Amino acid sequence: MTPLVEMIDIDKSFPGVRALSRARFDLRAGEVHALMGENGAGKSTLMKILSGVYSRDTGEVRLDGKPVEIASPRQAQDLGVGIIHQELALMRDLTAAQNIFIGREPRRGFMLDEGALNRNAKAIFESMHLKIEPTVRVETLTIAKQQMVEIAKALSYKSRVLIMDEPTAALNDAEISELFAIINRLKAEGVGIVYISHKMDEIKRISDRVTVMRDGEYVGTVPAADTPIETIISMMVGRTLATEALVIPDTASAPVALEVRKLNRGREIRDVSFSVRKGEILGFAGLMGAGRTEVARAIFGADRRGSGEIWVHGKRVGISSPRDAVRAGIGYLSEDRKHFGLATGMDVRNNVALASLERFTNPVGVLDDGAMQRAAQDYIGQLSIKTPSDTQEARLLSGGNQQKVVIAKWLLRDCDILIFDEPTRGIDVGAKSEIYKLLNALAAEGKAIIMISSELPEVLRLSHRIAVMCEGRLTGILPGGASQEEIMRLATQRQSAVIETSDERRSA
């Protein structure tokens, strides 16, 4: 059978970086082909060439066995190639229907035909078994629903090839099952799907074949069903990753670094109280919409809280802005690194120094660029950030390396309390392992860490205690080593079971 897509000996270089070297990939009709590799392995670059975002330097692309030149995203769409990027590209002020058919709106003469526009969008949503109103403004939708609008937009082009880049990064288990049902229907219709993900359980569950890339080069293609996860990981990282058992330090006598008392913000956060001691990792678990990120943002001053108190090292602090939080020794790595963690148009050096500019400013207000360079290069080495230099723009780095730049920013600031919100979202197993080691090392140094994650294995692997939320309430605090069943019971329990402060633990 002639492959639907063939990419042969693809090379691509950017200034100072060779992104692809003789890379190859093929896709059959009616299959899900997973494309895997560490951050910076070249996966997204290869797919951006297929979707017309980048041009290749050398090599050949074939569709249905025929060589093609794909010079633009519009040309790729016309050829039946659609892509759903990891970073959503919707126009938030427009409706779902307007986003799907932007630039291709049905018309009556010179006027837009809003009725036909909404009917066409509704037909696509119904074919996907989605309950989304075509007239709803995208900014009012959850991230999960926005993801579905992106998929609907790709399907509106009658795509025969659909590229999905980390499509489940913001989805909960129920929404992932819904997405997989859509993928299976597309497979049955003969659509070929390229699936990029770092979640191993998903790869085994949804894909037919797996192609692995490393350092811009093709490593191999294996059947998903018959290949152990350990083999795929070894292909990705070129080494065996050690899995360390959870070691829970005795922090019972350690000073309380952060205490939150009766935090409230509308219906998003209701009477949340907890504490974190020096040297402790407090994991936050819960279903999407439980209020975990809202708690983090309220503590950091990114969102105004309705009521409640925040105590740092035994003293009540007034935090009404991120600047107040940073002054109090609190750092926050947001779940949305592109919008709230990085200045993507600035280089790595300036991003690393961004939260510590006063350290590099002389008495007359001039920045010491040499000191900034030395600090940035130090963290590039410590965190193994893959970048040609500290002057590379942050937007040109892979997702995992962007995440490391944000971490470097807060490490340089030397905050006593660090809040990591989805610290490994969208990054590969190798980078995850490095971040896990980093979090444990920071705790060993006496940092107090709040770690929010939607991945239960991650929460269980890292947390010395686990705070569980449901519908804006803290429903329980479990010891490290708790079971997934215990966490899920509290994650679906609306009333608080445990309230914990710095000096007591009691049943509610």
C-alpha positions, 0 to 999 in steps of 0.5 A: 500500500502506498503511504498517505505521506512520506518524508524522506531525508529532511534537513532543516537548519536555523541560525546556530541550530541544525534542527533536522538531519536526514529525518524521515517519517511515513503515515498510512491512511486510517492509522494513528502514528505517534511521533515521539522524542525529547524536547528539541528532538525535531518533532514539531519542526518536521510536522511544521514542514509537512503543514507548510509553516516551515520550508525544508532545506533538503529532502522530499515530501510525497503525498499519495506517492507523488512529490509535492512542494508545500509552501504555506499553511494554506497550500497544506490545507488545500492538499488535505493536511491539517495541524492542531498546534500545542499552543492554541491559535484561536481568536478569543473575541470571535465565536466558535463558528467564526473561528472555524471558517475564518477567511472562508465564511459563506456569503450572500452577495457581499454580505456574510451569511451568519445562518449558513456559517452557524449551520455548517459549524453545528454540523461539524460539532454534531459529527464529533458528538460535541455539545458546543454552540456555534455562537458561543464566544471562544473566550468563554470556553474551557481550554478543553472545549477550545481544543475541540474547536481547533479540531473542528477547524482542522476537520472543516478543511476535509483533512486527510492528514491530521497532525495533533501536537500534545492534544491532551495537555489541558484535558482531563480523563473524561475529555481525553476519552471523548477525544479518543472516540473522535480519533477512532471515528476519523481512523474509520473514515481513512484519515491518517493521524500524526499524534505527538505526545509525551504521555506513554499511557496514551501512546499505547492506548491510541497509536498503531505505530511509533516513530522516535526522533532524537537530536533531529534524526530518525531513530526508528519505527516500532509497532505500538502494541508490541513494544514495551514502554521502556524500549520506547523511552530508551530510544528517545533518551538514548539511556535508561532513566532511573526511577527513584523511590519516594523518600519522605523527609521528616519535616514535622519539626521544620519551621512553617514557611507558608500558611494560608488561612481561609482563602476565598475568591467567589465560587472558585476558592472557598475557605481553603487553609493549609501550610507548607514547611521548609524542605517539604513538597506539598502536592495539589491534586484534583480534577480540572476546575477544582480550583488548584491554579486559582489558589496558586494565583491568589497566593501569588497576587495574580488574582485578587482574593476575596478574603483570607490571610497569607503568612510567610515565616510566621508573619502575616503578609499583604499580597495584592500583586505578583511584585508583593509576592516576590518581595515576600519570597514567593516564586510562581511557575505558571501552567501557561508559560507562554503567557505568564512565565516568559517574555517570548520576544526576549532572549534567554539571558533577559528572561532568566534575569527578569525577576532579579533585575535589581541585582544587576542594576548599578546605583545609576540604574544601568544593567550589568549585562556581563553579570546577567550573561554569567548568571544565564550561562550558569543556569543553562549549564545547571539545567541542561537548557538546549540553546545555541546561546543565552542570546537566543530568543525564548520563542525559538526554544522547545517547550521543555527548554522554555520551561527550564528558562522559567525555572531558572528565573525563579532559582536565580531569584532564590525564593524560599517558597516556590509554586510549580503549576504543571511543571512538566506539562508538554515536556518529554520523559527525559526533561521530566526526570531532570525536573523531578530531581531538581524539585527534590534537590530544592526541597533538600535545600530547605525550600518549601514547594507547592507542586500542582499536577494533573498527572496522578503518578507525578503527584504520587512520585514527588509529594511528601503530602497531598492536598486534594481539591474539589469544586473550590474546596480543600477536601483532604490532605493525605500523607505521601504514598497515598493511593490513587483511589484515596486521591480520587475519592477526595477529588470527587467529594464536595465537602471538606474532610480535613482542614490543616493549619501550621499547628493542628490537623483535625477532621471537619 
